[in-house]
């Protein structure tokens, strides 16, 4: 009797396994076991390997959000956000809070963003005031985002409190975003860092220098909150922002002098997307989605009652995302990927040798190594979850309005939005207004004929 089979799966080579009736019963049984494992278990392992990806994205919510349909986005997000013991609880609540803020529902925004703030605060910081790489909450290891995403989540909380006129909490939330960053010097890319980490197990834990943040937006928002709440220290915050970016000097001076009665916080465009690449897709990087010309584009603001002005971005989110200092580096995942490749390669060689030599024992050992390698690689795949609702650019616009009126916003690519019948605040007690504008891959804002229509189309003019 001849026991024979051909194995076909994925990109693996076809192998012919054959034993004649002259083999012993023990070898015959082992051969059958080997064939069963090759034809049954290995395809299963490949399915597990291909399934080693992240939870599916909520495309219905994403599509609605970037179509200015914020109520539909929130409806799609609520079921996930209410699942408290899920590893995506922070991500889902941040998404819901951002959509609620754009929709003008401050109550829901406060619930969702407040819970996100609680989770982030629970994670704490390392001894050198850099962010922790792992977050455990109620026994569940949960997504906490890259450092730049964490800083922006704190910014959203600060924006919410600014809109509510709670400048002390706006200050406190902004202060949380000013944690220190990890600088690995010449090792600027994931590839270089991975190679260096492969040679030194402790490199990613000890090979960096903790440096002060370059988050100018956080310093400006903390300075505004400190000045308007009477907490003190605002000048130092404004000085820090200007030191990071000298082009912000004029804006900082206006904020120091309280020479405005309305503050627009404008988020524009689509932030960076996160992709996996490299061996076993173990590395991840962020890619900019908006054109380079938009990243530094000015925002023109023309009120019908007051002085117009043009401002530059105070934060470029894509630039932050592509700076290695603003990313968490997961050495365990990199190591797992490397180990997985070695195990799969070595296992394939052992399996082939065992088959050629009619040694079921050697072949079975090779199959075991291949399976272990596949399982290891399945766990090594980069985590590509990210905050899809982040903007490309953030603008702070201190306005001097003479009275109620319309305010027309125009971004560098010609995209426009009009805020109708906007009531100003007072000098020393300004009104904060949040505005979410989308880029050219979103539909244009619908015609705005009244404040009521504005409230149901472009994302509400959210202010206190």
C-alpha positions as CSV (number, residue, x, y, z in Angstrom):
1,X,0.0,0.0,0.0
2,X,1.2,3.5,-0.8
3,X,0.1,6.4,1.4
4,X,0.3,9.5,-0.6
5,X,-1.0,13.1,-0.5
6,X,-0.2,16.5,-2.0
7,X,-0.5,19.5,0.2
8,X,-1.5,22.9,-1.3
9,X,-2.0,25.9,1.0
10,X,-1.3,29.6,0.7
11,X,2.1,30.3,-0.8
12,X,3.7,27.2,0.5
13,X,5.3,24.7,-1.8
14,X,3.5,21.6,-2.9
15,X,4.9,18.6,-1.1
16,X,4.4,14.9,-2.0
17,X,4.4,12.6,1.0
18,X,4.7,8.9,0.2
19,X,5.4,5.8,2.3
20,X,5.3,2.1,1.0
21,X,3.9,-0.9,2.8
22,X,7.4,-1.9,3.9
23,X,7.5,0.7,6.7
24,X,6.7,-0.3,10.2
25,X,3.3,0.1,11.8
26,X,4.7,2.8,14.0
27,X,6.0,4.8,11.1
28,X,2.8,4.1,9.2
29,X,0.8,5.6,12.0
30,X,3.2,8.6,12.3
31,X,2.9,9.2,8.6
32,X,-0.8,9.3,8.8
33,X,-0.6,11.7,11.7
34,X,1.9,13.9,9.8
35,X,-0.4,14.0,6.7
36,X,-3.4,14.8,9.0
37,X,-1.5,17.7,10.5
38,X,-0.2,19.0,7.2
39,X,-3.6,18.9,5.4
40,X,-5.7,19.9,8.4
41,X,-3.8,21.8,11.1
42,X,-1.6,24.0,9.0
43,X,-4.4,25.5,6.9
44,X,-6.1,26.2,10.2
45,X,-3.0,27.9,11.4
46,X,-2.9,30.0,8.3
47,X,-6.5,31.0,8.9
48,X,-5.5,32.0,12.4
49,X,-2.5,33.9,11.0
50,X,-4.6,35.8,8.5
51,X,-7.2,36.5,11.3
52,X,-4.6,38.0,13.6
53,X,-5.8,41.4,12.9
54,X,-7.5,44.1,14.8
55,X,-11.2,44.6,15.5
56,X,-13.1,45.8,12.4
57,X,-13.4,49.6,12.0
58,X,-16.9,51.2,12.3
59,X,-17.1,52.3,8.6
60,X,-20.7,53.4,9.0
61,X,-19.7,55.9,11.7
62,X,-16.6,57.1,9.8
63,X,-18.6,57.7,6.6
64,X,-21.3,59.5,8.5
65,X,-18.8,61.7,10.4
66,X,-17.0,62.8,7.3
67,X,-20.3,63.5,5.6
68,X,-21.3,66.0,8.4
69,X,-23.9,63.5,9.5
70,X,-22.9,63.6,13.2
71,X,-26.1,62.2,14.6
72,X,-25.9,59.1,12.4
73,X,-22.2,58.7,13.4
74,X,-23.2,58.8,17.1
75,X,-26.0,56.3,16.6
76,X,-23.5,53.9,15.0
77,X,-20.9,54.5,17.8
78,X,-23.1,54.2,20.9
79,X,-23.4,50.4,21.2
80,X,-19.6,50.0,21.1
81,X,-19.0,52.9,23.5
82,X,-21.4,51.4,26.1
83,X,-19.4,48.1,26.2
84,X,-17.3,48.9,29.2
85,X,-15.2,45.7,29.5
86,X,-13.9,45.8,25.9
87,X,-10.3,46.4,24.9
88,X,-11.5,49.3,22.7
89,X,-13.5,51.1,25.3
90,X,-11.2,54.1,25.3
91,X,-11.1,54.3,21.5
92,X,-14.9,53.9,21.2
93,X,-15.7,56.6,23.8
94,X,-13.2,59.0,22.3
95,X,-14.8,58.5,18.9
96,X,-18.3,59.1,20.4
97,X,-17.1,62.1,22.3
98,X,-15.5,63.7,19.2
99,X,-18.7,63.1,17.2
100,X,-20.9,64.5,19.9
101,X,-18.7,67.6,20.2
102,X,-19.0,68.2,16.5
103,X,-22.8,67.7,16.7
104,X,-23.1,70.2,19.6
105,X,-24.4,67.7,22.1
106,X,-22.3,68.8,25.1
107,X,-24.0,66.4,27.5
108,X,-23.0,63.3,25.5
109,X,-19.6,64.8,24.7
110,X,-19.0,65.3,28.4
111,X,-20.0,61.7,29.3
112,X,-17.9,60.1,26.6
113,X,-14.9,62.4,26.7
114,X,-15.0,62.4,30.5
115,X,-14.8,58.6,30.6
116,X,-11.9,58.7,28.1
117,X,-10.2,61.2,30.4
118,X,-10.8,58.9,33.4
119,X,-9.2,56.0,31.5
120,X,-6.2,58.0,30.4
121,X,-5.6,59.4,33.8
122,X,-5.8,55.9,35.3
123,X,-3.0,54.7,33.1
124,X,-0.6,57.3,34.6
125,X,2.9,58.2,33.5
126,X,6.3,56.6,33.9
127,X,8.8,57.9,36.4
128,X,10.3,60.2,33.8
129,X,6.8,61.6,32.9
130,X,6.7,59.8,29.6
131,X,3.5,57.8,28.7
132,X,3.2,54.1,29.7
133,X,3.3,51.7,26.8
134,X,0.7,49.3,28.4
135,X,-2.7,50.1,29.9
136,X,-4.6,47.6,32.1
137,X,-8.1,48.6,33.3
138,X,-10.2,46.2,35.3
139,X,-8.1,43.3,34.2
140,X,-8.4,44.1,30.5
141,X,-5.5,45.3,28.4
142,X,-7.0,48.2,26.4
143,X,-6.1,50.4,23.5
144,X,-4.8,53.7,24.7
145,X,-3.5,55.2,21.5
146,X,-0.1,56.6,20.5
147,X,1.2,59.6,22.6
148,X,0.0,62.1,20.0
149,X,-3.5,60.6,20.1
150,X,-3.5,60.8,23.9
151,X,-2.4,64.4,23.7
152,X,-5.3,65.2,21.3
153,X,-7.8,63.4,23.5
154,X,-6.8,65.7,26.3
155,X,-7.2,68.6,23.9
156,X,-10.7,67.5,23.1
157,X,-11.6,67.5,26.8
158,X,-10.0,70.9,27.2
159,X,-12.0,72.2,24.2
160,X,-15.2,70.8,25.7
161,X,-14.6,72.7,29.0
162,X,-13.7,75.8,27.1
163,X,-17.0,75.7,25.3
164,X,-18.8,75.3,28.7
165,X,-16.9,78.3,30.1
166,X,-15.1,76.1,32.6
167,X,-11.6,77.5,32.1
168,X,-10.1,75.9,35.2
169,X,-10.9,72.4,33.9
170,X,-9.8,73.5,30.4
171,X,-6.5,74.4,31.9
172,X,-6.1,71.2,33.9
173,X,-7.0,69.0,30.9
174,X,-4.5,70.8,28.7
175,X,-1.8,70.3,31.4
176,X,-2.3,66.6,31.1
177,X,-1.3,66.7,27.4
178,X,2.1,68.1,28.2
179,X,3.8,64.8,29.2
180,X,7.4,64.2,28.1
181,X,8.4,62.4,24.9
182,X,10.9,59.6,24.2
183,X,13.7,60.6,21.9
184,X,15.9,57.8,20.4
185,X,18.3,60.1,18.7
186,X,19.6,58.8,15.4
187,X,17.1,56.0,15.4
188,X,14.3,57.9,13.7
189,X,12.3,55.2,11.8
190,X,10.6,52.0,12.9
191,X,13.0,50.0,10.8
192,X,16.1,51.4,12.5
193,X,14.6,51.1,15.9
194,X,13.6,47.4,15.2
195,X,17.1,46.5,14.1
196,X,18.7,48.2,17.1
197,X,16.2,46.6,19.5
198,X,16.9,43.1,17.9
199,X,20.5,43.6,19.0
200,X,19.7,44.9,22.4
201,X,16.7,43.7,24.4
202,X,16.8,46.7,26.7
203,X,17.2,49.4,24.0
204,X,13.5,50.5,23.8
205,X,13.3,50.6,27.5
206,X,16.6,52.4,28.2
207,X,17.9,53.7,24.9
208,X,15.9,56.9,24.8
209,X,16.2,60.4,26.3
210,X,13.1,61.9,27.9
211,X,12.6,65.3,26.4
212,X,10.1,68.1,26.9
213,X,7.1,68.1,24.7
214,X,6.8,70.2,21.5
215,X,3.0,70.3,21.7
216,X,2.5,74.1,21.3
217,X,-1.3,73.7,21.1
218,X,-1.3,72.2,24.6
219,X,0.7,75.1,26.0
220,X,-1.5,77.7,24.3
221,X,-4.7,76.1,25.7
222,X,-3.2,75.8,29.1
223,X,-2.2,79.4,29.0
224,X,-5.7,80.5,27.9
225,X,-7.3,78.5,30.7
226,X,-4.8,79.7,33.3
227,X,-5.3,83.4,32.4
228,X,-9.1,83.3,32.2
229,X,-9.5,81.2,35.4
230,X,-7.1,83.4,37.3
231,X,-4.8,80.4,38.1
232,X,-1.6,82.2,37.1
233,X,1.3,81.0,35.1
234,X,-0.2,81.9,31.7
235,X,2.8,83.9,30.5
236,X,5.1,81.0,31.0
237,X,2.8,78.8,28.9
238,X,2.6,81.3,26.1
239,X,6.4,81.7,26.2
240,X,6.8,77.9,25.9
241,X,4.5,77.8,22.9
242,X,6.5,80.6,21.1
243,X,9.8,78.9,21.9
244,X,8.5,75.8,20.2
245,X,7.1,77.8,17.2
246,X,8.2,81.4,16.9
247,X,5.5,82.1,14.2
248,X,2.9,81.9,17.0
249,X,4.3,85.1,18.7
250,X,1.5,87.3,17.4
251,X,-1.2,84.9,18.4
252,X,0.3,84.5,21.9
253,X,0.5,88.3,22.3
254,X,-3.3,88.7,21.5
255,X,-4.0,85.9,24.1
256,X,-1.8,87.6,26.7
257,X,-3.6,90.9,26.3
258,X,-7.2,89.5,26.4
259,X,-7.7,91.3,23.1
260,X,-10.6,89.1,22.0
261,X,-14.1,88.4,23.0
262,X,-14.7,85.2,20.9
263,X,-12.3,82.2,20.5
264,X,-12.8,79.8,17.6
265,X,-11.2,76.4,17.9
266,X,-11.2,75.1,14.4
267,X,-10.3,71.5,13.4
268,X,-9.8,71.0,9.7
269,X,-9.3,68.0,7.4
270,X,-8.7,64.3,7.9
271,X,-5.8,63.3,10.1
272,X,-3.2,60.6,9.3
273,X,-4.1,57.0,8.7
274,X,-2.2,54.0,10.3
275,X,-0.9,51.1,8.2
276,X,1.0,47.9,8.9
277,X,4.0,46.9,6.9
278,X,7.3,45.0,7.0
279,X,7.9,41.4,8.0
280,X,4.7,39.8,9.3
281,X,3.2,43.3,9.1
282,X,4.8,43.8,12.5
283,X,5.7,47.5,11.9
284,X,3.3,50.3,11.7
285,X,3.5,53.9,10.4
286,X,1.2,56.8,9.9
287,X,0.6,58.4,6.5
288,X,-0.8,61.8,5.8
289,X,-4.2,61.9,4.0
290,X,-4.5,65.6,3.2
291,X,-2.3,67.2,0.5
292,X,1.0,68.7,1.8
293,X,-0.2,72.2,0.7
294,X,-3.1,72.0,3.1
295,X,-1.1,71.0,6.1
296,X,0.4,74.5,6.5
297,X,-2.5,76.4,4.8
298,X,-3.8,79.6,6.5
299,X,-7.4,80.0,7.7
300,X,-9.0,83.3,6.7
301,X,-11.8,84.5,9.0
302,X,-14.1,87.3,7.9
303,X,-16.9,88.4,10.3
304,X,-19.6,90.7,9.2
305,X,-19.3,92.6,12.4
306,X,-15.7,92.9,13.5
307,X,-12.1,92.6,12.4
308,X,-11.1,89.9,10.0
309,X,-7.8,88.0,10.2
310,X,-5.8,85.1,8.8
311,X,-4.2,82.5,11.1
312,X,-1.8,79.6,10.7
313,X,-2.2,76.1,12.2
314,X,-1.0,75.7,15.8
315,X,-0.9,71.9,15.4
316,X,-0.1,69.7,12.4
317,X,-1.4,66.3,13.5
318,X,0.2,64.3,10.6
319,X,3.6,65.8,11.4
320,X,3.2,64.7,15.1
321,X,2.1,61.2,14.0
322,X,5.2,60.7,11.8
323,X,7.6,61.9,14.5
324,X,9.0,58.8,16.4
325,X,8.9,60.8,19.6
326,X,5.1,60.8,19.5
327,X,4.8,57.0,19.0
328,X,4.8,54.1,21.4
329,X,7.3,51.4,20.4
330,X,6.2,47.9,21.2
331,X,9.4,45.8,21.5
332,X,7.6,42.6,22.3
333,X,5.7,42.7,19.0
334,X,8.9,43.3,17.1
335,X,10.6,40.4,18.9
336,X,7.6,38.1,18.3
337,X,7.7,38.9,14.6
338,X,11.4,38.0,14.3
339,X,11.0,34.8,16.4
340,X,8.0,33.8,14.3
341,X,9.9,34.1,11.0
342,X,12.8,32.0,12.4
343,X,10.4,29.3,13.6
344,X,8.5,29.1,10.4
345,X,11.6,29.0,8.3
346,X,13.3,26.4,10.4
347,X,10.2,24.4,10.7
348,X,9.7,24.3,7.0
349,X,13.3,23.0,6.5
350,X,12.9,20.4,9.2
351,X,9.6,19.2,7.7
352,X,11.1,18.9,4.2
353,X,14.1,17.0,5.5
354,X,11.9,14.6,7.5
355,X,9.7,13.9,4.5
356,X,12.7,13.3,2.2
357,X,14.3,10.9,4.8
358,X,11.0,9.2,5.5
359,X,11.3,10.3,9.1
360,X,7.9,11.2,10.4
361,X,9.4,12.2,13.8
362,X,11.6,14.9,12.2
363,X,8.8,16.1,10.0
364,X,6.4,16.3,12.9
365,X,8.9,18.4,14.9
366,X,9.2,20.7,11.9
367,X,5.4,21.0,11.6
368,X,5.3,21.9,15.3
369,X,7.9,24.6,14.9
370,X,5.9,26.0,11.9
371,X,2.7,26.1,13.9
372,X,4.4,27.8,16.8
373,X,5.9,30.3,14.4
374,X,2.6,31.1,12.8
375,X,0.9,31.5,16.1
376,X,3.7,33.8,17.2
377,X,3.5,35.9,14.0
378,X,-0.3,36.1,14.4
379,X,0.3,37.9,17.7
380,X,3.1,40.0,16.2
381,X,1.0,42.0,13.7
382,X,1.0,45.7,14.3
383,X,-2.0,47.3,16.0
384,X,-3.4,49.5,13.3
385,X,-6.3,50.9,15.3
386,X,-6.3,54.7,15.5
387,X,-8.5,57.7,16.1
388,X,-10.1,58.2,12.6
389,X,-11.8,61.5,13.6
390,X,-8.6,63.5,14.3
391,X,-8.1,66.5,12.1
392,X,-5.1,67.4,10.0
393,X,-4.8,70.9,11.4
394,X,-5.9,72.8,14.5
395,X,-6.4,76.6,14.5
396,X,-7.0,79.0,17.4
397,X,-8.8,82.2,16.3
398,X,-9.2,85.1,18.8
399,X,-11.8,87.4,17.3
400,X,-12.9,90.9,18.2
401,X,-16.6,91.0,17.3
402,X,-18.6,94.2,17.5
403,X,-21.9,92.3,17.9
404,X,-23.9,89.4,16.6
405,X,-23.2,88.5,13.0
406,X,-22.0,86.0,10.4
407,X,-18.5,84.7,10.3
408,X,-17.1,83.2,7.1
409,X,-14.2,80.7,7.3
410,X,-12.0,79.9,4.3
411,X,-9.2,77.4,4.2
412,X,-6.3,77.6,1.8
413,X,-7.8,75.1,-0.7
414,X,-10.9,77.2,-1.0
415,X,-13.1,75.2,1.3
416,X,-15.5,77.5,3.1
417,X,-18.0,77.5,6.0
418,X,-20.2,80.2,7.4
419,X,-21.3,80.6,11.0
420,X,-24.5,82.5,11.1
421,X,-25.7,84.9,13.8
422,X,-22.7,84.2,16.1
423,X,-23.0,86.0,19.4
424,X,-19.7,87.2,20.9
425,X,-18.6,86.9,24.4
426,X,-16.9,89.6,26.4
427,X,-13.3,90.8,26.7
428,X,-11.8,88.9,29.7
429,X,-14.6,86.3,29.4
430,X,-14.7,85.2,25.8
431,X,-17.1,82.8,24.2
432,X,-15.4,79.6,22.9
433,X,-16.7,78.1,19.8
434,X,-15.8,74.7,18.3
435,X,-15.9,74.3,14.5
436,X,-15.3,71.1,12.6
437,X,-14.5,71.5,8.9
438,X,-13.7,68.6,6.5
439,X,-11.5,68.4,3.5
440,X,-12.1,67.9,-0.2
441,X,-12.9,64.2,0.0
442,X,-16.0,65.1,2.1
443,X,-19.2,66.6,0.6
444,X,-19.4,70.4,0.8
445,X,-21.3,71.9,3.6
446,X,-25.0,72.4,2.7
447,X,-26.2,75.9,2.1
448,X,-26.7,77.6,5.5
449,X,-29.6,80.0,5.5
450,X,-30.2,80.3,9.3
451,X,-28.7,79.2,12.6
452,X,-31.3,76.4,12.7
453,X,-30.1,75.0,9.3
454,X,-26.6,75.4,10.4
455,X,-27.3,73.3,13.5
456,X,-28.3,70.3,11.3
457,X,-25.9,70.4,8.5
458,X,-22.3,71.5,9.0
459,X,-21.9,70.5,12.6
460,X,-23.3,72.8,15.1
461,X,-21.6,76.1,16.0
462,X,-20.8,74.7,19.5
463,X,-20.3,77.5,22.1
464,X,-21.2,78.5,25.6
